[in-house]
Amino acid sequence: VSLQALPDDLETPCVVVDRATMDANIERLQSALDARGIRNRPHAKTHKSVRIGRLQVDAGAAGLTVGTLGEAEVFAAGGITDLFIAYPLWFSGSKGERLRALTEVADLRVGVDSVEGATTLAAAVKGVARPPRALVEVDSGGHRTGVEDPALVVEIARAVSNAGLEVEGVFTHGGHAYALGAAEAAAADETTALAQAAEALRRAGFEPRTISSGTTPTRLLAGTPVNEVRAGTYVFGDRQQVSLGAAAEDEVALVVAATVVSVHLGRFVIDAGAKSLTKDRPEHLAGYGLMPAYPDVVIDRLSDYHGTCVVPNGGPAPRLGEVVAIVPNHVCPVVDLFDELTVVSAGGGTERWPVDARGRSR
Ligand SMILES: Cc1ncc(COP(=O)(O)O)c(C=O)c1O
């Protein structure tokens, strides 16, 4: 991790981003997907930053993926207007009104996974000049949203079309890639489910232009006919991605900086608790983050503002007042807890970038 040498004068807790590492992450995925002839549509929920979204688009991304209307509104207002809301949102009432308004400033694609969702979407945008195009979500094994049966994809596509909207294609998110050793099989599941769904659409007379898969662990493993990938977490990496082999240690571009505020026998406390690190902890990892400078330390317990750390067998530990870098377990919800990112350039200079879509969970 390149951020062990933190800048001086940080007011902790804060989030520090290494610009060179982040730029390299953006460039590496873009060129890998370019080489495979696959469009890159990164998920912006990880960084929630218009400036970082702009870096991704300038590097060659086709547009961005978002998870909420609020994120879409923020990125559209920031000038990034090619947006896919990869979520089966329920567009009734004021959400329908917000979607209508968004169609005036953005070129939208929207996920659907039910006939009712498709008709609700179509009703919300009836008569708009630039209606969103729909992508039908397929469940490839993550068992979250999406239909399991390719025949249902056709039924939903017909509902979309009968309601006057265009069917853009199909998408999936192989969330079951998030287990040790699971990425290759999950990527194969994503590709197979999408291939079956695309074929079913074709047989029913629809031409799926976009066939979209994506998680960070599977981002380089998509096969034909996938033509779009939507990784998000890759931009910063985190402890979970390193543990899964989906990012190298030196590809982690973000740490939480915290100060040691209390030291007692066998333990110490940092000023980063659940409201900085979140309680996200994959089963295969001990503690709520990794301190690269003190890799044996376990961040054992979190209260809102305290992180209680255990030092096994009297090993090395930071001193009172020391500022330590922590690689969070799961970076996406961590970023959402901070107003700004402290971005450190290769020359050591720092800038503060706003987390523009912070808190836009709806
Ligand atoms: C629908 C969808 N697409 C893409 C992604 C990006 O995946 P990752 O967080 O593994 O980069 C997510 C993440 O939750 C998602 O929900």
Ligand as a Chemical Component Dictionary entry (heavy atoms), coordinates in Angstrom:
data_LIG
# 
_chem_comp.id                   LIG 
_chem_comp.type                 NON-POLYMER 
_chem_comp.pdbx_formal_charge   0 
_chem_comp.three_letter_code    LIG 
# 
loop_
_chem_comp_atom.comp_id 
_chem_comp_atom.atom_id 
_chem_comp_atom.alt_atom_id 
_chem_comp_atom.type_symbol 
_chem_comp_atom.charge 
_chem_comp_atom.model_Cartn_x 
_chem_comp_atom.model_Cartn_y 
_chem_comp_atom.model_Cartn_z 
_chem_comp_atom.pdbx_ordinal 
LIG C1 C1 C 0 -25.593 -3.897 -10.071 1  
LIG C2 C2 C 0 -24.148 -3.721 -9.752  2  
LIG N1 N1 N 0 -23.267 -3.619 -10.733 3  
LIG C3 C3 C 0 -21.942 -3.453 -10.509 4  
LIG C4 C4 C 0 -21.450 -3.376 -9.209  5  
LIG C5 C5 C 0 -19.974 -3.173 -8.991  6  
LIG O1 O1 O 0 -19.393 -4.243 -8.341  7  
LIG P1 P1 P 0 -18.121 -4.140 -7.381  8  
LIG O2 O2 O 0 -18.561 -3.470 -6.125  9  
LIG O3 O3 O 0 -17.726 -5.553 -7.163  10 
LIG O4 O4 O 0 -17.082 -3.360 -8.105  11 
LIG C6 C6 C 0 -22.354 -3.490 -8.152  12 
LIG C7 C7 C 0 -21.885 -3.454 -6.745  13 
LIG O5 O5 O 0 -22.605 -3.616 -5.805  14 
LIG C8 C8 C 0 -23.735 -3.661 -8.417  15 
LIG O6 O6 O 0 -24.635 -3.776 -7.429  16 
# 
loop_
_chem_comp_bond.comp_id 
_chem_comp_bond.atom_id_1 
_chem_comp_bond.atom_id_2 
_chem_comp_bond.value_order 
_chem_comp_bond.pdbx_ordinal 
LIG C1 C2 SING 1  
LIG C2 N1 SING 2  
LIG C2 C8 DOUB 3  
LIG N1 C3 DOUB 4  
LIG C3 C4 SING 5  
LIG C4 C5 SING 6  
LIG C4 C6 DOUB 7  
LIG C5 O1 SING 8  
LIG O1 P1 SING 9  
LIG P1 O2 DOUB 10 
LIG P1 O3 SING 11 
LIG P1 O4 SING 12 
LIG C6 C7 SING 13 
LIG C6 C8 SING 14 
LIG C7 O5 DOUB 15 
LIG C8 O6 SING 16 
# 
